Amino acid sequence: MLRAFSDADHKTPEDLKDKWNTLVHTARILLERRRGEFIPQELLDRVLIAHLYLLK
């Protein structure tokens, strides 16, 4: 996770919003259909839980 935001101090709020939306989108895709860098399922599960919490 730290690597995903390693240069966060150089990012705009919109960049960080886009990164979050990408993580949420990735977390909803089946493992077999994901492309790119591997993201641990445990992290993606936490992203979905946080996303549901933020929607309340």
C-alpha positions as CSV (number, residue, x, y, z in Angstrom):
1,M,0.0,0.0,0.0
2,L,2.8,2.4,0.8
3,R,4.2,1.9,-2.7
4,A,0.8,2.8,-4.2
5,F,1.0,6.3,-2.5
6,S,4.8,6.6,-2.3
7,D,4.8,10.0,-4.0
8,A,1.5,11.2,-2.4
9,D,3.1,14.4,-1.3
10,H,3.4,15.4,-5.0
11,K,-0.2,14.5,-5.9
12,T,-3.2,16.8,-6.1
13,P,-6.4,15.9,-4.3
14,E,-7.9,14.9,-7.6
15,D,-4.9,12.5,-8.3
16,L,-5.6,10.9,-4.9
17,K,-9.3,10.6,-5.6
18,D,-8.6,8.9,-8.9
19,K,-6.1,6.5,-7.2
20,W,-8.8,5.6,-4.7
21,N,-11.4,5.1,-7.4
22,T,-9.0,2.8,-9.3
23,L,-8.4,0.8,-6.1
24,V,-12.2,0.5,-5.5
25,H,-12.7,-0.6,-9.2
26,T,-9.9,-3.1,-9.0
27,A,-11.2,-4.6,-5.8
28,R,-14.5,-5.3,-7.5
29,I,-12.9,-7.2,-10.4
30,L,-12.4,-11.0,-10.2
31,L,-8.8,-12.0,-9.6
32,E,-8.6,-13.8,-12.9
33,R,-9.6,-10.7,-14.8
34,R,-7.1,-8.3,-13.1
35,R,-4.2,-6.9,-15.1
36,G,-1.1,-5.0,-14.0
37,E,0.7,-5.1,-10.7
38,F,-0.4,-7.6,-8.1
39,I,-2.4,-6.1,-5.2
40,P,-2.9,-8.3,-2.2
41,Q,-6.5,-9.4,-1.8
42,E,-6.4,-8.5,1.9
43,L,-5.7,-4.9,0.9
44,L,-8.5,-4.9,-1.7
45,D,-10.9,-6.3,0.9
46,R,-10.0,-3.4,3.2
47,V,-10.5,-0.9,0.4
48,L,-14.1,-2.2,-0.2
49,I,-14.9,-2.1,3.5
50,A,-13.7,1.5,3.7
51,H,-15.5,2.4,0.6
52,L,-18.8,1.0,2.0
53,Y,-18.2,2.9,5.2
54,L,-17.6,6.2,3.3
55,L,-20.9,5.7,1.4
56,K,-22.9,5.8,4.6
